[in-house]
Amino acid sequence: MADGGSEKVPAKRVDLRLVPAVVTAWGAALVGSFNAAAWSWATAGILSIVGALFMLKGRRRQSAGVRARTVPATLALACFMGASVAVHCAAVAAHREGRPLVQAVADNDGVVIQILITGSPTAIPVPGHSGGNRWTVSAAVQEVTSRGRVIRGTADVLVVGSETWKDVQPGQLVRTTGILKEVRDGQTQAALLSASSAPVLIRTQFDLRQSAGHLKAAFGSAAKWLPPDAAGLLPGMVTGDTSALPESLETDMKATGMTQHKYRLFVSFA
């Protein structure tokens, strides 16, 4: 039986209005990830101007129908989103470039540096190294002396040092020596400080993050009455402090590769 009286359902259109915004935003992020801050600032400026032109074009087409106004508006939104991403990339790049440290990093020479500790130390095991862990901690540069020049400014650095750095706390202003190096892609710090000496405390100022450090230390002390394996595992599970984890147990856990292994050990000792 013929169905001549039935109406055809119009096919649904694929909404692609977000595609230009996504492409523009990812393009701006790509430019900002591999170039200096100046490139991102230029990209943001160009996209803002182009977006404004599209907006003006859309306003002139108010009487030409909805579709005629939608296209310029969509492209204007894409440009403004791309400009926003470019501004963010420019700010991050400028922060990473850390203008006060550029020359010191390029010299690749020893420096005397004053830094304000802004994070908590973290142990990083060194494969094949029997001299204990290396420690990393985030800090803010206050003053750098390099080749007789005194450089003052603010820039974030990541400190990598020996066991002598494991007890530093947020809010401490310390002096040390070392070599400033470039950071890896993806790191937000301006430089990496390979510390060659222990930190020398200059003064301490209040920092709310000190409370977290004290709590972590107190929890580790409270767990010392447990057997060695449990005393190392419990602080690691609760506060993330793995400094008391026995090396033999850590090796066994890495060898087995079973993340639940620590929980079974903890239950057996509890």
TAUR-V644486 format. One record per helix or strand of 2 or more residues. SS is the DSSP state (hx for helix, st for strand). FROM is the first residue (numbers start at 1). LEN is the number of residues. If there is no record, write none. Layout:
BEGIN
ss->(SS SS)
from->(FROM FROM)
len->(LEN LEN)
END
This chain:
BEGIN
ss->(hx hx hx hx hx st st st st st hx st st st hx hx hx hx)
from->(19 37 62 66 99 110 122 134 149 156 163 172 191 200 209 228 247 261)
len->(15 24 3 32 9 8 3 13 4 6 3 10 5 5 14 11 10 9)
END
